[in-house]
Amino acid sequence: MTPREDSRHALVFGASGLIGRHLILSLAASGARVTAAVRSADSGARIERWLTSHGLSQPISTVIVDFNSPELLPGGPAAVPFVTEIHNCAGSFRFGMPAEEARRANVGIVETLIDFAAGLPRLQRIVHISGYRVGGQDPALVPWSEEHRAAVYRDLGGYEGSKVESDAIFQALAHARGIPWTIVNPATVIGDSVTGESEQHVGLASSVEELWNGTVAALPGDETTFVPIVTVDHLAAFMAVAAIDEAAVGRSYWVLDDATPPLPDMLAHLAHHLGAKVPRLRIPVAAIKRLPRRITRADPETIGFLSADRYPTAPAVELAGRHGLKMPDARVSLERWADYLTAHRFGSAGADARRFVDAGGVRTFQLGAPESSRLVLPGLPINADSWSDVAGGIGARVVDLPGLGLSGGAGVEDWDLWLPAILGDEPADLIGHSIGAAAAVVAANRMPERIASLTLIAPFFLQSPSGAATRLTPLVRAYLRHTDPGRLSRQLTGSDASAAALESSIRDLRRGSAPRAAAQLARAGSKKWRAELRAALARFSGPVRIVTGSEDPLDPRAIEQFGPLPQVELITLERAGHHPQLTHSDALVTLLGDRPGRRDEVGSIAGRDGLRR
């Protein structure tokens, strides 16, 4: 379909990146047609899926780009004569790049892009992303001498040197070809101001990860150290309006939040927000520059960003104001970004529904369907991630109990306020595993009207007590803190097969949940608590399923007590142990796909999946 002659049509390079994807959303919201330049068909398909999942209903076009080809796009400019604006978000962002690699990636893209843009008959603007530390170069110095180039790259490093050179070359070439241009110099780009979403894990994001992991010994800088931020959605909206603002032709704009806290204050605030350790020591930038890299663990290129410099933001503020754009609150945006990074384990977890919620004052990690009335409460010593496959199969949500996994809090003592808050508005079908089964029974005892059904998987209080070793808290704590995925898999399931599924649990235990997990394991051995839980379960009159593995059976006395009760169904998973979500996830999905009380419906299914009643 050929666009109308009067229509706005944007061609976005670097469309698959963090900025490019959000820019497409902003451009589409403004009424522009969009063509995304991508490096492969798979990349184009991923972008389209992402845009659809983020609410974009109108279709976009995609075209394959090859920066090493003279044509850039198949057919060259003649293939897209309707394009009225170009947005260049393409380039390589990686510290420590060799100079020649960085120059090919960033300078080479600019040179190729200007040649291409010069052949577009309806082009009205090209918007180029530079950087807040490298923008404002003098195009009159182009072409650079070899001596000058070598000095710049030597002083700044490959990445920053290439961005400085590309800024100057972009201006010089655009002037020479008579192409209207605008440069945007963004600060450190963080996640969406509403959701925090970001898949970029370099730079400041790596500092947040180190805070979360407790590996930061000292906060860098002082009250003058300014590492400004801008949310990706604000930057995208700014680029979309700058492309059609006549006053923006031939100008560079520094887009950043002047209200960004000084770097050490920012990091301390984020550590406190995440419940991580806040380092008390602060180290001046001058000292960091003198320390060897083996101590700072910082790429030399990143140290240049630790500066007291301020930037000419007034023109960007003025342009944003003309178009009704308001900078999101810096601290709130930083918190949401840090939450997203942490919930998605800094890129190691999938992009499924993962989030933090406040439940009774406890910062609680939750994954799965946000509004589902099916709620899974995991057991020890592992986390909600170990239940993600089962939760996805039955449309449930899973939470880390207080003090465990990614959740804050201390442990069982938080349950009084936490349980009512986490249940949700509709009567819940609670699925509790091991100590999570205890939490489910406590909820049913205190709030029976809010519980539609109970499914108790490997409920420790209905099984024979574990060995005395689990009550030796210091030894258990040390084991959990220092074990590895393979060894924990063997301990829990008898084989190495679940090692990969336990990697995130190991990270949580090492990061700090091991003492709380050990304390709760010891508590599970309490005869008094076990008796209280059995009595509470007997009082619940709603539907109950008790699921155990044939290798991890119920205590015969529990069978005698609960087997005859009409509301209780006892189910055995053949050849399963205490952690069937790791070893028998398919069978659990089949079983849990139906709610308790539908015995005739699940009976025929059960026989096919190794279930025994």
C-alpha positions as CSV (number, residue, x, y, z in Angstrom):
1,M,0.0,0.0,0.0
2,T,1.5,3.4,-1.0
3,P,1.1,6.1,1.7
4,R,-0.8,9.3,0.9
5,E,1.2,12.2,-0.4
6,D,0.5,14.3,2.7
7,S,1.1,11.5,5.3
8,R,3.9,11.4,7.8
9,H,6.0,8.3,7.4
10,A,8.9,7.5,9.7
11,L,11.8,5.1,8.9
12,V,13.4,3.9,12.2
13,F,16.9,2.5,12.2
14,G,17.8,0.5,15.3
15,A,14.1,-0.4,15.7
16,S,14.8,-3.5,17.7
17,G,16.6,-1.7,20.5
18,L,15.2,-0.3,23.7
19,I,14.8,3.2,22.3
20,G,13.7,2.2,18.8
21,R,10.8,0.0,20.0
22,H,9.4,2.8,22.3
23,L,9.9,5.3,19.6
24,I,7.7,3.3,17.2
25,L,5.0,3.4,19.9
26,S,5.3,7.2,20.2
27,L,5.3,7.7,16.4
28,A,2.3,5.5,15.9
29,A,0.4,7.3,18.7
30,S,1.1,10.6,17.0
31,G,-0.5,9.3,13.8
32,A,2.7,8.6,11.8
33,R,3.1,5.5,9.6
34,V,6.2,3.6,10.6
35,T,8.7,1.4,8.8
36,A,11.1,-0.4,11.0
37,A,14.5,-1.1,9.6
38,V,15.7,-4.5,11.1
39,R,18.7,-6.7,10.4
40,S,16.7,-10.0,9.9
41,A,13.2,-11.2,9.4
42,D,13.2,-12.8,12.9
43,S,14.1,-9.5,14.4
44,G,11.2,-7.9,12.5
45,A,8.8,-10.6,13.8
46,R,10.0,-10.0,17.4
47,I,9.4,-6.3,17.1
48,E,5.9,-6.8,15.8
49,R,5.1,-9.2,18.7
50,W,6.5,-6.7,21.2
51,L,4.5,-3.8,19.7
52,T,1.3,-5.9,19.7
53,S,1.8,-6.9,23.3
54,H,2.3,-3.2,24.2
55,G,-1.0,-2.2,22.7
56,L,-0.2,-1.2,19.2
57,S,-3.1,-2.1,17.0
58,Q,-2.1,-0.5,13.7
59,P,0.4,-2.5,11.5
60,I,3.9,-1.3,10.8
61,S,6.1,-2.2,7.9
62,T,9.5,-3.8,8.2
63,V,12.5,-3.8,5.9
64,I,15.8,-5.6,6.1
65,V,18.8,-3.2,6.6
66,D,22.5,-4.1,5.8
67,F,24.9,-1.3,6.8
68,N,27.6,-3.1,4.9
69,S,25.7,-3.0,1.6
70,P,26.0,0.0,-0.7
71,E,22.1,0.0,-1.0
72,L,21.5,-0.1,2.7
73,L,18.0,-1.3,2.0
74,P,16.9,-3.6,-0.9
75,G,16.3,-1.3,-3.8
76,G,17.9,1.7,-2.1
77,P,16.0,5.0,-1.5
78,A,13.7,4.3,-4.5
79,A,12.1,1.5,-2.4
80,V,10.9,3.9,0.2
81,P,10.2,7.2,-1.6
82,F,7.3,8.0,0.8
83,V,9.6,8.4,3.9
84,T,9.3,11.9,5.4
85,E,11.6,11.4,8.4
86,I,14.4,9.2,9.5
87,H,15.2,8.3,13.1
88,N,18.6,6.9,13.7
89,C,18.7,4.8,16.9
90,A,21.2,2.3,15.4
91,G,24.7,1.8,16.7
92,S,26.7,-0.3,19.2
93,F,26.6,0.5,22.9
94,R,29.3,-1.5,24.6
95,F,32.2,-0.3,26.8
96,G,35.6,-1.7,26.1
97,M,35.1,-1.9,22.3
98,P,38.3,-1.8,20.2
99,A,38.6,1.5,18.4
100,E,38.3,0.1,14.9
101,E,35.2,-2.0,15.8
102,A,33.5,1.0,17.5
103,R,34.3,3.3,14.5
104,R,32.9,0.8,12.0
105,A,29.8,0.4,14.0
106,N,29.0,4.0,14.9
107,V,30.8,6.3,12.4
108,G,30.2,3.9,9.5
109,I,26.5,3.8,10.2
110,V,26.3,7.6,10.1
111,E,28.2,7.9,6.8
112,T,26.0,5.2,5.1
113,L,22.8,6.7,6.5
114,I,23.5,10.2,5.2
115,D,24.2,8.8,1.7
116,F,21.0,6.9,1.8
117,A,19.0,9.9,3.2
118,A,20.2,12.2,0.4
119,G,18.3,10.1,-2.1
120,L,14.8,10.3,-0.5
121,P,12.7,12.8,-2.4
122,R,10.2,13.6,0.5
123,L,12.6,13.6,3.4
124,Q,11.9,16.5,5.8
125,R,14.1,15.6,8.8
126,I,16.6,13.1,10.0
127,V,16.8,12.7,13.8
128,H,20.1,11.3,15.2
129,I,20.8,10.0,18.7
130,S,24.2,11.1,20.0
131,G,24.9,11.3,23.7
132,Y,24.9,13.8,26.6
133,R,28.7,13.4,27.1
134,V,29.6,13.5,23.4
135,G,27.2,15.9,21.8
136,G,27.9,19.4,20.5
137,Q,31.0,18.6,18.4
138,D,32.3,21.1,15.9
139,P,31.5,19.9,12.3
140,A,34.1,22.4,11.0
141,L,36.9,20.1,12.1
142,V,35.7,17.3,9.8
143,P,37.5,15.5,8.3
144,W,39.6,14.7,11.4
145,S,43.3,14.2,11.0
146,E,44.7,10.8,11.9
147,E,46.6,12.4,14.8
148,H,43.4,14.0,16.2
149,R,41.4,10.8,15.8
150,A,44.0,8.7,17.5
151,A,44.2,11.2,20.4
152,V,40.4,11.2,20.9
153,Y,40.1,7.4,20.9
154,R,43.1,7.0,23.1
155,D,41.7,9.5,25.7
156,L,38.0,8.4,25.6
157,G,38.1,4.8,24.6
158,G,36.6,3.1,21.6
159,Y,32.9,3.5,22.3
160,E,32.9,7.1,23.5
161,G,35.5,8.1,20.9
162,S,33.3,6.7,18.1
163,K,30.3,8.6,19.4
164,V,32.2,11.9,19.5
165,E,33.4,11.4,15.9
166,S,30.0,10.3,14.6
167,D,28.4,13.4,16.2
168,A,30.8,15.7,14.2
169,I,30.5,13.7,11.0
170,F,26.7,13.6,11.1
171,Q,26.5,17.3,11.3
172,A,29.1,17.9,8.6
173,L,27.6,15.4,6.1
174,A,24.0,16.6,6.7
175,H,25.1,20.2,6.1
176,A,27.0,19.2,2.9
177,R,24.0,17.3,1.5
178,G,21.4,19.9,2.5
179,I,19.5,17.5,4.8
180,P,17.4,19.0,7.7
181,W,18.6,17.4,10.9
182,T,18.1,17.3,14.6
183,I,20.4,15.7,17.2
184,V,19.2,14.3,20.5
185,N,21.7,13.8,23.2
186,P,20.1,11.6,25.8
187,A,21.4,10.9,29.3
188,T,21.5,7.4,30.7
189,V,18.3,5.8,29.4
190,I,16.4,3.9,32.0
191,G,13.1,2.0,31.7
192,D,9.6,3.1,31.0
193,S,8.3,5.6,33.5
194,V,5.1,3.6,34.2
195,T,6.2,0.0,34.0
196,G,10.0,0.3,34.4
197,E,10.5,-2.0,31.5
198,S,14.0,-2.2,30.0
199,E,16.1,-4.9,28.5
200,Q,19.3,-2.8,28.6
201,H,21.7,-4.1,31.3
202,V,24.9,-2.1,30.8
203,G,26.1,1.0,32.5
204,L,23.9,2.2,35.4
205,A,21.9,-1.0,35.3
206,S,25.0,-3.1,36.1
207,S,25.5,-0.9,39.2
208,V,21.9,-1.7,40.3
209,E,22.6,-5.4,39.8
210,E,25.8,-5.1,42.0
211,L,23.8,-3.4,44.7
212,W,21.2,-6.1,44.6
213,N,23.8,-8.8,44.8
214,G,25.5,-7.0,47.7
215,T,28.9,-6.7,45.9
216,V,29.2,-2.9,46.2
217,A,31.8,-2.1,48.9
218,A,31.5,1.7,48.5
219,L,29.4,4.2,46.7
220,P,31.2,6.2,44.0
221,G,31.4,10.0,44.0
222,D,30.1,12.7,46.2
223,E,27.2,15.2,46.3
224,T,28.4,16.8,43.0
225,T,28.7,13.6,40.9
226,F,26.0,13.9,38.3
227,V,25.0,10.9,36.2
228,P,21.7,12.0,34.8
229,I,18.8,9.8,33.6
230,V,15.9,10.0,31.2
231,T,13.1,7.4,30.9
232,V,12.8,5.7,27.5
233,D,9.2,6.7,27.0
234,H,9.9,10.4,27.6
235,L,12.9,10.2,25.2
236,A,10.8,8.5,22.5
237,A,8.0,11.1,22.9
238,F,10.6,13.9,22.6
239,M,12.1,12.4,19.4
240,A,8.6,12.0,17.9
241,V,7.8,15.7,18.3
242,A,11.3,17.1,17.6
243,A,11.1,15.5,14.1
244,I,8.2,17.8,13.1
245,D,9.1,20.9,15.1
246,E,10.5,23.5,12.6
247,A,12.5,25.2,15.3
248,A,14.4,22.0,15.9
249,V,16.1,22.0,12.5
250,G,19.9,22.2,12.8
251,R,19.8,22.0,16.6
252,S,21.1,19.6,19.2
253,Y,19.1,18.9,22.4
254,W,20.3,17.5,25.7
255,V,17.4,15.4,27.0
256,L,17.9,14.5,30.6
257,D,16.4,15.1,34.0
258,D,18.1,17.8,35.9
259,A,16.4,16.5,39.1
260,T,18.4,13.3,39.0
261,P,19.9,12.8,42.4
262,P,23.7,12.8,42.8
263,L,25.0,9.4,42.0
264,P,25.8,8.1,45.5
265,D,22.4,9.4,46.8
266,M,20.7,7.7,43.8
267,L,22.4,4.4,44.4
268,A,21.7,4.5,48.2
269,H,18.1,5.3,47.5
270,L,17.8,2.3,45.1
271,A,19.5,0.0,47.5
272,H,17.1,1.0,50.3
273,H,14.1,0.6,48.0
274,L,15.3,-2.9,46.9
275,G,15.9,-3.9,50.5
276,A,19.6,-4.4,49.7
277,K,22.6,-3.4,51.8
278,V,23.4,0.3,51.6
279,P,27.2,0.8,51.6
280,R,28.3,3.3,54.2
281,L,31.6,4.1,52.5
282,R,31.9,6.7,49.7
283,I,34.9,6.9,47.5
284,P,35.8,10.1,45.6
285,V,36.0,10.0,41.8
286,A,39.7,11.1,42.0
287,A,40.5,8.0,44.1
288,I,38.5,5.7,41.7
289,K,40.6,7.0,38.8
290,R,43.8,6.1,40.6
291,L,42.8,2.6,41.7
292,P,43.6,-0.4,39.5
293,R,40.8,-2.0,37.5
294,R,41.1,-5.3,39.4
295,I,39.9,-3.3,42.5
296,T,37.2,-1.1,40.9
297,R,36.0,-3.8,38.5
298,A,35.0,-0.8,36.3
299,D,35.8,-0.4,32.6
300,P,37.9,2.7,32.3
301,E,35.4,4.2,29.8
302,T,32.7,4.3,32.5
303,I,34.8,6.4,34.9
304,G,34.6,9.4,32.6
305,F,30.9,9.5,33.2
306,L,31.5,10.2,36.9
307,S,31.5,13.9,36.5
308,A,30.2,17.1,38.1
309,D,29.4,18.5,34.7
310,R,26.0,20.0,34.0
311,Y,24.4,20.3,30.5
312,P,22.5,22.9,28.5
313,T,19.0,21.4,28.9
314,A,16.9,24.6,28.6
315,P,16.2,24.2,24.8
316,A,15.0,20.7,25.3
317,V,12.8,21.8,28.2
318,E,11.4,24.5,26.1
319,L,10.6,22.2,23.1
320,A,9.1,19.6,25.4
321,G,6.9,22.3,27.0
322,R,5.6,23.5,23.6
323,H,4.4,20.0,22.9
324,G,3.0,19.3,26.4
325,L,5.7,16.8,27.4
326,K,6.4,16.6,31.1
327,M,9.5,14.9,32.6
328,P,8.5,12.0,34.8
329,D,9.5,12.0,38.4
330,A,13.1,10.8,38.6
331,R,13.0,8.9,41.9
332,V,9.7,7.1,41.1
333,S,11.0,6.2,37.6
334,L,14.2,4.9,39.1
335,E,12.3,2.7,41.6
336,R,10.1,1.2,38.9
337,W,13.1,0.6,36.7
338,A,15.0,-1.1,39.5
339,D,12.0,-3.2,40.3
340,Y,11.7,-4.4,36.7
341,L,15.4,-5.2,36.5
342,T,15.3,-7.2,39.7
343,A,12.0,-9.0,38.9
344,H,13.5,-10.1,35.6
345,R,16.7,-11.0,37.2
346,F,18.7,-8.5,35.1
347,G,17.9,-10.2,31.9
348,S,18.3,-13.8,32.9
349,A,14.6,-14.4,33.4
350,G,12.0,-14.3,30.6
351,A,9.9,-11.3,29.9
352,D,6.7,-12.9,31.2
353,A,4.5,-11.3,33.8
354,R,6.9,-10.7,36.7
355,R,6.5,-7.9,39.2
356,F,6.8,-6.7,42.8
357,V,3.7,-5.9,44.8
358,D,3.3,-4.5,48.3
359,A,1.4,-7.1,50.4
360,G,0.8,-6.1,54.0
361,G,4.0,-3.9,54.0
362,V,6.1,-6.8,52.6
363,R,7.8,-6.2,49.2
364,T,6.6,-9.4,47.5
365,F,7.7,-11.0,44.2
366,Q,4.9,-12.4,42.0
367,L,4.9,-14.0,38.6
368,G,2.1,-15.3,36.4
369,A,-1.4,-14.1,35.7
370,P,-1.8,-11.0,37.9
371,E,-5.6,-11.3,38.5
372,S,-5.8,-15.0,38.8
373,S,-7.7,-16.4,41.8
374,R,-5.3,-19.5,41.7
375,L,-2.4,-18.7,44.0
376,V,0.6,-20.9,44.4
377,L,2.6,-20.6,47.6
378,P,6.0,-22.4,47.1
379,G,8.0,-24.4,49.6
380,L,11.5,-24.4,50.9
381,P,14.3,-23.8,50.1
382,I,13.4,-22.8,46.5
383,N,11.5,-19.9,44.9
384,A,8.5,-18.9,42.8
385,D,10.6,-19.5,39.6
386,S,10.6,-23.2,40.2
387,W,6.8,-23.1,39.8
388,S,6.7,-20.9,36.7
389,D,6.0,-23.8,34.2
390,V,3.2,-25.2,36.3
391,A,1.7,-21.7,36.9
392,G,1.8,-21.0,33.2
393,G,0.1,-24.3,32.5
394,I,-2.9,-23.6,34.8
395,G,-3.1,-19.8,34.6
396,A,-2.0,-19.2,38.2
397,R,0.1,-16.6,39.9
398,V,3.0,-17.6,42.2
399,V,4.5,-15.5,45.0
400,D,7.7,-15.8,47.0
401,L,6.8,-16.1,50.7
402,P,8.1,-13.4,53.0
403,G,11.8,-13.7,53.5
404,L,12.3,-16.2,50.7
405,G,13.2,-15.9,47.0
406,L,13.0,-12.3,45.8
407,S,10.5,-11.2,48.5
408,G,11.4,-9.0,51.5
409,G,10.2,-9.6,55.0
410,A,11.4,-11.9,57.7
411,G,9.4,-15.0,57.5
412,V,6.4,-16.7,59.1
413,E,6.0,-13.7,61.5
414,D,4.9,-11.6,58.5
415,W,2.0,-13.9,57.6
416,D,-0.6,-12.2,59.8
417,L,-0.6,-9.1,57.6
418,W,0.8,-10.6,54.4
419,L,-1.7,-13.4,53.8
420,P,-4.9,-11.2,53.8
421,A,-3.1,-8.7,51.4
422,I,-1.9,-11.3,48.9
423,L,-5.1,-13.3,48.5
424,G,-6.8,-10.8,46.2
425,D,-10.5,-9.8,45.9
426,E,-12.0,-13.0,44.7
427,P,-12.2,-16.2,46.8
428,A,-8.8,-17.9,46.1
429,D,-8.0,-21.5,45.1
430,L,-4.8,-21.8,47.2
431,I,-2.1,-24.2,46.1
432,G,0.5,-24.6,48.8
433,H,3.7,-26.6,48.6
434,S,5.6,-27.8,51.7
435,I,5.8,-24.7,54.0
436,G,3.6,-23.0,51.5
437,A,0.9,-25.6,52.4
438,A,1.2,-24.3,56.0
439,A,0.6,-20.8,54.8
440,A,-2.4,-21.9,52.9
441,V,-3.9,-23.7,55.9
442,V,-3.2,-20.6,58.1
443,A,-5.1,-18.5,55.6
444,A,-8.0,-21.0,55.4
445,N,-8.2,-21.1,59.2
446,R,-8.3,-17.3,59.6
447,M,-10.2,-16.3,56.5
448,P,-12.3,-19.3,55.4
449,E,-14.8,-17.1,53.5
450,R,-11.9,-16.0,51.2
451,I,-10.7,-19.5,50.4
452,A,-12.6,-21.4,47.6
453,S,-10.4,-24.5,47.9
454,L,-7.1,-25.9,49.2
455,T,-4.6,-28.0,47.3
456,L,-1.8,-29.0,49.6
457,I,1.3,-30.5,47.9
458,A,3.8,-32.4,50.1
459,P,2.4,-30.8,53.3
460,F,5.2,-31.4,55.7
461,F,2.9,-31.3,58.8
462,L,1.0,-34.4,57.4
463,Q,4.2,-36.3,56.8
464,S,6.8,-38.0,59.0
465,P,9.0,-35.4,60.7
466,S,12.3,-34.7,58.9
467,G,15.6,-35.7,60.4
468,A,17.2,-33.7,63.3
469,A,19.7,-32.2,60.9
470,T,17.2,-29.8,59.5
471,R,16.9,-28.3,63.0
472,L,20.6,-27.5,63.2
473,T,20.1,-24.0,61.8
474,P,23.7,-22.9,61.5
475,L,24.7,-26.0,59.5
476,V,21.6,-25.8,57.2
477,R,22.3,-22.1,56.7
478,A,25.9,-22.7,55.7
479,Y,24.8,-25.6,53.4
480,L,22.2,-23.4,51.6
481,R,24.5,-20.5,51.2
482,H,27.3,-22.5,49.7
483,T,25.6,-25.3,47.7
484,D,25.4,-25.3,43.9
485,P,22.5,-26.1,41.6
486,G,23.6,-29.6,40.8
487,R,24.1,-30.6,44.5
488,L,20.8,-29.0,45.5
489,S,19.0,-30.8,42.7
490,R,20.4,-34.1,43.9
491,Q,19.4,-33.3,47.5
492,L,15.8,-32.4,46.5
493,T,15.1,-34.8,43.6
494,G,17.8,-37.5,43.6
495,S,19.3,-36.4,40.2
496,D,21.0,-33.5,38.5
497,A,18.1,-33.0,36.0
498,S,16.7,-30.0,37.8
499,A,20.0,-28.1,38.2
500,A,19.1,-25.5,35.6
501,A,15.7,-24.9,37.2
502,L,17.4,-24.2,40.5
503,E,20.0,-21.7,39.4
504,S,17.8,-18.7,40.4
505,S,17.1,-20.3,43.8
506,I,20.8,-20.7,44.4
507,R,21.3,-17.0,43.6
508,D,18.6,-16.0,46.1
509,L,20.1,-18.2,48.8
510,R,23.5,-16.8,48.3
511,R,22.3,-13.3,48.1
512,G,20.7,-13.5,51.5
513,S,17.7,-15.7,51.9
514,A,19.6,-18.7,53.3
515,P,19.4,-17.7,57.0
516,R,15.6,-17.2,56.7
517,A,15.1,-20.4,54.8
518,A,17.1,-22.3,57.4
519,A,15.1,-20.8,60.2
520,Q,11.8,-21.8,58.6
521,L,13.1,-25.3,57.9
522,A,13.9,-25.6,61.6
523,R,10.4,-24.2,62.5
524,A,8.8,-27.0,60.4
525,G,10.1,-29.5,62.9
526,S,8.1,-28.0,65.7
527,K,5.6,-30.7,67.1
528,K,3.4,-27.9,68.4
529,W,3.2,-26.1,65.1
530,R,2.6,-29.3,63.2
531,A,-0.3,-30.2,65.5
532,E,-1.8,-26.7,65.2
533,L,-1.7,-26.9,61.4
534,R,-3.4,-30.4,61.4
535,A,-6.1,-29.1,63.7
536,A,-6.7,-26.0,61.5
537,L,-6.9,-28.1,58.4
538,A,-9.5,-30.3,60.0
539,R,-11.7,-27.3,60.7
540,F,-11.8,-26.1,57.1
541,S,-15.0,-27.3,55.5
542,G,-14.2,-26.4,51.9
543,P,-12.8,-28.7,49.2
544,V,-9.3,-30.0,49.9
545,R,-6.8,-32.0,47.8
546,I,-3.7,-33.4,49.4
547,V,-1.1,-34.4,46.8
548,T,2.0,-36.3,47.7
549,G,4.6,-38.3,45.8
550,S,4.8,-42.1,46.2
551,E,8.5,-41.5,47.3
552,D,7.3,-38.9,49.9
553,P,4.1,-40.3,51.4
554,L,1.7,-39.1,54.0
555,D,2.1,-40.2,57.6
556,P,-0.4,-43.1,58.1
557,R,-2.0,-41.2,61.0
558,A,-2.7,-38.3,58.6
559,I,-4.4,-40.8,56.2
560,E,-6.5,-42.1,59.0
561,Q,-7.5,-38.6,60.1
562,F,-8.2,-36.9,56.7
563,G,-8.9,-39.8,54.3
564,P,-12.5,-40.4,55.5
565,L,-13.5,-36.7,55.4
566,P,-15.9,-36.1,52.5
567,Q,-14.3,-32.8,51.5
568,V,-10.8,-34.2,51.3
569,E,-9.2,-36.0,48.4
570,L,-5.9,-37.8,48.8
571,I,-3.8,-38.1,45.6
572,T,-0.5,-39.8,45.0
573,L,1.9,-39.0,42.2
574,E,3.7,-42.1,41.2
575,R,7.6,-42.0,41.4
576,A,7.5,-38.4,42.7
577,G,9.3,-37.0,45.7
578,H,8.9,-33.9,47.8
579,H,9.3,-31.5,44.8
580,P,7.0,-32.7,42.0
581,Q,7.0,-29.3,40.4
582,L,10.5,-30.0,39.3
583,T,10.1,-33.7,38.3
584,H,6.4,-34.1,37.4
585,S,5.3,-30.7,36.2
586,D,3.2,-32.1,33.4
587,A,1.2,-34.3,35.8
588,L,0.7,-31.4,38.1
589,V,-0.6,-29.2,35.3
590,T,-3.1,-32.0,34.4
591,L,-4.1,-32.4,38.0
592,L,-4.3,-28.7,38.9
593,G,-6.1,-27.8,35.8
594,D,-9.3,-28.7,37.6
595,R,-10.3,-27.3,41.0
596,P,-10.9,-29.6,44.0
597,G,-14.3,-31.2,44.2
598,R,-14.5,-32.4,40.6
599,R,-13.4,-35.9,41.2
600,D,-15.3,-37.4,38.3
601,E,-13.8,-35.0,35.8
602,V,-10.2,-35.5,36.8
603,G,-10.5,-39.2,37.5
604,S,-10.1,-40.3,33.9
605,I,-7.2,-37.9,33.4
606,A,-5.4,-39.1,36.5
607,G,-5.0,-42.6,35.3
608,R,-3.1,-41.4,32.2
609,D,-0.6,-39.3,34.2
610,G,0.6,-41.5,37.0
611,L,-1.9,-40.2,39.6
612,R,-3.3,-42.5,42.2
613,R,-6.3,-41.9,44.5
